[in-house]
Amino acid sequence: MSPADLGPHASLERMNRFQEAEARRIIGELGLPAGSRGVDVGCGVGLYALWLAEAVGQGGRVVAIEPESAKVEAARALVGGEAAGERLEFQQGDGTAVPLPDRSVDWVWCGDVLHHIVDTEKALREFLRVVRPGGRVIVKESQVFSAMFLPGHPELERRIQLAEIRRTLDEGAGRSFQERRQSTPASLRAAGLASVAMRTYTLERRAPLAPADHDYIQHTVFSRNWGDRLRELLTAEDWRERTRLCDEGSPANVLRSPDYYCLYPITVFSARRPA
């Protein structure tokens, strides 16, 4: 597999495809008003922006922003031609500088992005600035608590998870991504959003895996997330066992088991700007 196949664009699309059934349910249960206008902060490859645009229907509008122009173009190319693409507007921007006027949207969606923004307070102030009074700020985070991808190997998987936590400390300015995800309600309250609602969805996948599920687990979780960047954070023995269970060419790869299953959580935090 080429480095491009393991890169962030491919990885993010795989994650979105893996989540798609539940993502559509999550968005549907938000009850976004028909014809409403919203912003997707950190839209990635644009799939969630598309599903949000489908949910608001005719007359609705979703502005989708990404910091890098190349990512904006990639998202536009992937979803711009879809039926709901006419309700989408892609712009360059990020969570700490949303390129929209004050009180110009009915809701803000930020999916799997807030934990990447070191200045969380500044980002949430921007969300409040652009959403109208009474509008909603919605933060979706995958793996507020850890997923399970290695059924029957809890000790090894826990050590891999701890290695992942250590790996993200530098990028998170001394706080791991999981710590940041788990601090979301406190961050929303500190920004002036009271009565934060929470709901957690658990994705369950069982053998035989659908192609999108197999693709995500093998190539994004096992090969990329648990790949060489964790090697130095694991003992030699744990790395050998991880290789035996996770490498695509290994006869003992867990995805080959007819009894394979995984569990994966998504948590949605939602609050309204005070009227």
ChimeraX attribute file (.defattr): number of C-alpha atoms within 10 A of each C-alpha:
attribute: neighborCount
match mode: 1-to-1
recipient: residues
	/A:1	7
	/A:2	6
	/A:3	9
	/A:4	10
	/A:5	13
	/A:6	16
	/A:7	12
	/A:8	15
	/A:9	16
	/A:10	17
	/A:11	20
	/A:12	18
	/A:13	20
	/A:14	21
	/A:15	19
	/A:16	20
	/A:17	17
	/A:18	21
	/A:19	19
	/A:20	16
	/A:21	11
	/A:22	15
	/A:23	19
	/A:24	15
	/A:25	11
	/A:26	18
	/A:27	17
	/A:28	15
	/A:29	9
	/A:30	12
	/A:31	10
	/A:32	19
	/A:33	13
	/A:34	15
	/A:35	16
	/A:36	18
	/A:37	21
	/A:38	28
	/A:39	29
	/A:40	26
	/A:41	27
	/A:42	25
	/A:43	27
	/A:44	26
	/A:45	25
	/A:46	30
	/A:47	21
	/A:48	24
	/A:49	32
	/A:50	25
	/A:51	19
	/A:52	26
	/A:53	29
	/A:54	23
	/A:55	21
	/A:56	23
	/A:57	16
	/A:58	14
	/A:59	11
	/A:60	21
	/A:61	25
	/A:62	28
	/A:63	21
	/A:64	27
	/A:65	27
	/A:66	24
	/A:67	18
	/A:68	14
	/A:69	14
	/A:70	11
	/A:71	21
	/A:72	22
	/A:73	17
	/A:74	15
	/A:75	24
	/A:76	20
	/A:77	13
	/A:78	15
	/A:79	20
	/A:80	20
	/A:81	10
	/A:82	13
	/A:83	11
	/A:84	22
	/A:85	20
	/A:86	16
	/A:87	23
	/A:88	25
	/A:89	16
	/A:90	22
	/A:91	21
	/A:92	18
	/A:93	19
	/A:94	19
	/A:95	25
	/A:96	18
	/A:97	14
	/A:98	21
	/A:99	15
	/A:100	16
	/A:101	10
	/A:102	14
	/A:103	15
	/A:104	14
	/A:105	23
	/A:106	21
	/A:107	28
	/A:108	25
	/A:109	24
	/A:110	21
	/A:111	20
	/A:112	19
	/A:113	18
	/A:114	22
	/A:115	23
	/A:116	17
	/A:117	18
	/A:118	16
	/A:119	14
	/A:120	19
	/A:121	15
	/A:122	14
	/A:123	20
	/A:124	20
	/A:125	16
	/A:126	20
	/A:127	29
	/A:128	23
	/A:129	18
	/A:130	22
	/A:131	25
	/A:132	20
	/A:133	16
	/A:134	13
	/A:135	20
	/A:136	23
	/A:137	24
	/A:138	23
	/A:139	24
	/A:140	23
	/A:141	24
	/A:142	22
	/A:143	19
	/A:144	21
	/A:145	15
	/A:146	15
	/A:147	17
	/A:148	19
	/A:149	21
	/A:150	20
	/A:151	13
	/A:152	11
	/A:153	11
	/A:154	12
	/A:155	11
	/A:156	16
	/A:157	19
	/A:158	14
	/A:159	15
	/A:160	21
	/A:161	17
	/A:162	13
	/A:163	18
	/A:164	20
	/A:165	15
	/A:166	16
	/A:167	16
	/A:168	16
	/A:169	15
	/A:170	11
	/A:171	14
	/A:172	18
	/A:173	13
	/A:174	12
	/A:175	16
	/A:176	20
	/A:177	25
	/A:178	20
	/A:179	16
	/A:180	19
	/A:181	23
	/A:182	17
	/A:183	13
	/A:184	21
	/A:185	20
	/A:186	12
	/A:187	16
	/A:188	23
	/A:189	13
	/A:190	12
	/A:191	18
	/A:192	15
	/A:193	20
	/A:194	16
	/A:195	12
	/A:196	17
	/A:197	12
	/A:198	14
	/A:199	11
	/A:200	16
	/A:201	15
	/A:202	15
	/A:203	15
	/A:204	11
	/A:205	17
	/A:206	14
	/A:207	15
	/A:208	15
	/A:209	16
	/A:210	11
	/A:211	10
	/A:212	16
	/A:213	20
	/A:214	17
	/A:215	17
	/A:216	23
	/A:217	21
	/A:218	19
	/A:219	23
	/A:220	23
	/A:221	17
	/A:222	18
	/A:223	19
	/A:224	20
	/A:225	17
	/A:226	21
	/A:227	17
	/A:228	11
	/A:229	13
	/A:230	18
	/A:231	16
	/A:232	10
	/A:233	17
	/A:234	17
	/A:235	12
	/A:236	11
	/A:237	9
	/A:238	17
	/A:239	20
	/A:240	13
	/A:241	14
	/A:242	21
	/A:243	19
	/A:244	16
	/A:245	20
	/A:246	25
	/A:247	19
	/A:248	17
	/A:249	10
	/A:250	12
	/A:251	12
	/A:252	15
	/A:253	16
	/A:254	21
	/A:255	24
	/A:256	15
	/A:257	11
	/A:258	11
	/A:259	11
	/A:260	17
	/A:261	18
	/A:262	18
	/A:263	15
	/A:264	18
	/A:265	17
	/A:266	22
	/A:267	21
	/A:268	22
	/A:269	18
	/A:270	22
	/A:271	22
	/A:272	22
	/A:273	19
	/A:274	13
	/A:275	7
